[in-house]
Amino acid sequence: MVFAGENVQNELVDVLDSLWLQHHFAHHADPRAKIARLARQGELLRLKRGLYVRSQSADDPVTRCRAANLLYGPSYISFVWALRWYGLIPEHAAP
């Protein structure tokens, strides 16, 4: 996904809010229309009003944890999930 001539994949931003996106697209005539077009094209996935995730990183477990925390906060990941994430236990804990 290319935003304003730069590759967003190089950035550490996976979960995007509308304020960040509007600031990023401020040079466009209508930043909100650009955001809506990217959502229609599948570049951005809308989680809720004003909160988006890049479609390339939607399946990443870390991105899912960040999005979950923003959607329903305060939230946390379980101790068992963290142990499984780092490969310290063989049991499977759902993300």
C-alpha distance (Angstrom), angle and dihedral (degrees) to the residues before:
residue distance angle dihedral
M1 . . .
V2 3.78 . .
F3 3.79 119.8 .
A4 3.80 116.7 -171.9
G5 3.79 95.4 -25.4
E6 3.78 96.3 -48.4
N7 3.75 131.8 98.0
V8 3.80 111.4 -113.9
Q9 3.79 90.2 -162.4
N10 3.80 86.6 76.2
E11 3.78 90.4 58.4
L12 3.79 123.5 82.6
V13 3.79 92.1 -128.0
D14 3.80 115.9 112.1
V15 3.79 102.6 147.2
L16 3.79 110.6 53.2
D17 3.76 130.9 -169.3
S18 3.78 123.6 -151.9
L19 3.82 93.6 -109.7
W20 3.80 91.8 57.5
L21 3.80 91.2 46.0
Q22 3.80 93.6 47.6
H23 3.80 90.2 49.9
H24 3.82 90.4 47.9
F25 3.82 91.8 50.5
A26 3.81 95.9 39.7
H27 3.81 90.9 120.2
H28 3.83 90.5 62.5
A29 3.79 119.5 91.2
D30 3.81 91.1 -120.6
P31 3.82 114.1 16.5
R32 3.81 93.0 -176.4
A33 3.82 90.8 55.5
K34 3.81 89.7 50.8
I35 3.82 90.4 52.4
A36 3.82 90.9 48.5
R37 3.82 90.8 48.9
L38 3.82 91.8 51.2
A39 3.81 89.2 50.0
R40 3.82 91.3 50.4
Q41 3.82 90.8 48.3
G42 3.80 90.6 52.1
E43 3.81 96.2 -114.8
L44 3.81 90.3 116.6
L45 3.79 127.6 35.0
R46 3.79 115.7 -148.4
L47 3.80 112.2 -134.5
K48 3.78 95.5 176.8
R49 3.77 136.7 -30.8
G50 3.79 106.9 -46.7
L51 3.82 97.1 3.5
Y52 3.79 123.2 96.7
V53 3.78 138.1 169.0
R54 3.80 126.6 -152.5
S55 3.79 108.1 -105.6
Q56 3.83 92.7 -134.4
S57 3.79 91.8 59.9
A58 3.81 99.4 37.6
D59 3.81 93.0 104.7
D60 3.80 94.7 48.7
P61 3.84 110.0 112.1
V62 3.81 92.8 -141.9
T63 3.80 90.9 52.5
R64 3.79 89.3 49.3
C65 3.81 90.7 53.1
R66 3.81 91.8 49.6
A67 3.79 91.6 47.8
A68 3.81 92.0 47.7
N69 3.78 90.6 52.2
L70 3.81 91.2 51.3
L71 3.81 93.4 44.9
Y72 3.78 96.0 47.4
G73 3.74 116.5 16.3
P74 2.84 145.1 -143.1
S75 3.76 88.9 36.2
Y76 3.77 135.7 144.5
I77 3.78 142.1 -167.0
S78 3.76 116.4 -110.4
F79 3.77 123.4 -106.5
V80 3.81 90.0 -120.2
W81 3.82 91.2 52.7
A82 3.82 90.7 50.6
L83 3.81 91.9 49.4
R84 3.80 90.4 50.3
W85 3.82 91.6 45.9
Y86 3.80 90.4 57.5
G87 3.80 92.2 43.4
L88 3.79 95.6 -114.1
I89 3.80 95.5 128.4
P90 3.80 129.5 34.0
E91 3.81 95.8 -142.4
H92 3.76 117.4 103.9
A93 3.80 118.6 -119.5
A94 3.78 116.5 -171.7
P95 3.83 114.1 -122.8
